[in-house]
Amino acid sequence: MNKLEATVKLKCPRCHEGELFENKSFFSWRKLSKMYTNCSICGLKYERESGFFYGAMYISSIINMVFFVAATVAYYVYFDVRVDWRIYIWSYVGFTVLITPVLYRLSRSIWLEIFNDYKPQKK
């Protein structure tokens, strides 16, 4: 499994086998942010220090800005004449609300991948 696949599948950045989150469902609102403290396979501590995951907010914001720019360009190129701008704005707000759980988890996974190298355990 490569780094990109491990990141998208929300696996441990060191061994690419352990799970990051306790619940696999993105839309379980009560357990959305429940992360394991350590990897069950290699023992990597996920949160290095208090506030470590604040940087993941920047990752999430960048991904959301990329979506917004792409959606805005698509709107002006294809839909400007046919669709009212208010519909576009409310559609994008709805899209953002729907992808928030996905972005939350994905940005944490990306943040962990940035700070940890892949070191598989010898079996």
N, C-alpha and C positions, 0 to 999 in steps of 0.2 A: 504494500500500500504506500503510495507516495504522499508527500506533505499536503498537497491540495486535496486529495481524497480524504485523508485523515481529518483535515480541517472541516470539510463539508460534512463529514459523517460524525463530527463532534467527538473525536477520539483523542486520547492522550497525545500530546506533542512529542513526548520522548519515545514511547514504545509503539504508538499507533494502534494499541489494542484496548486499553482501558477506556471506560466511558467518562465523559466530563460531567454529564447531568444525570440526576437520579431518575428522572422521568423522560422517556423518549418523545412524548407528545409535546408539540410546540404550543398547543392551545389549551393546556391544562393550567389555568391561570393561578391556581393555588401553589403549584409546584414548578412554575416557570423558571424561577431563579435558583432552585435547589441544586447546588453543585456538590459533588463529592469533594471532600477536603484533600484527599490524596488519591492517586491512581491505584486501583486495586491490583494491577499487574506489576508495575515497576516502583510504586511508592512515591512518585513525584508529587510534591506539595504544589497544588495549583495556585493558591494565593500566596505569593512570596511575602508580602507585607500588607498591612492594613491599607486599603485604598488602592491596591494594585490594579484593580479592574477599572479604575477611572479612565485610563487610557483607551479602554474598549469603547467608551462613548465617542471618542474622536473617530475611531474606525466606523462605527455605526453612522455617525453624521456624514462622513465622506461617502459611504455607500448610498445613503439617502440623497445626498446632493447629486451624485451621478445619476440616480434614477430620475430626480427632478429635472435635471438639465436635459436628459434624453427625452423625457415626457414632454417638456416644454418645446423642444425642437420639433418633435413629432407633431405636437399640436399645431404649431405655426406653419409647418410644411404641409400637413395633410388635412387638418380639421378646422382651421381658423375660420373659414367661410361658412362651414356647415354646422359647427357646434359653438354654442355660446360659451364665453370664457368662464362664467360662473359654474357651469356644468363641469368644465375641465378642472377648476380649482377644487370643487367638492369631490369629484372623482379621485383626484390625487390625494386629498385628505383621507378619504376612505381607504385607498390603497395603502397609505402610510400606516393607518391603524391596523390593517390586516397583516402587514409584513413586520410590524414591531416585534412580535415574539421571535420570529425567525432572525431578524437583525440582531436582537439582543443576544441570542445564543451564538450566532455566527461571529459576531464581533468579538465576543469573549474567546472563542476558539482561535480566531485570527491573532488576537493579542497574545495568547499563550504560545502560538507557533512562532511569533516574532522573537520571543525571549527564551525559547527552549530548542535545543538541537535534537535531532533524531538519533537516538542511541539504543538500538535494539538489544535486548538481553540475550546473552548466549545461552542456548538451551542444551 
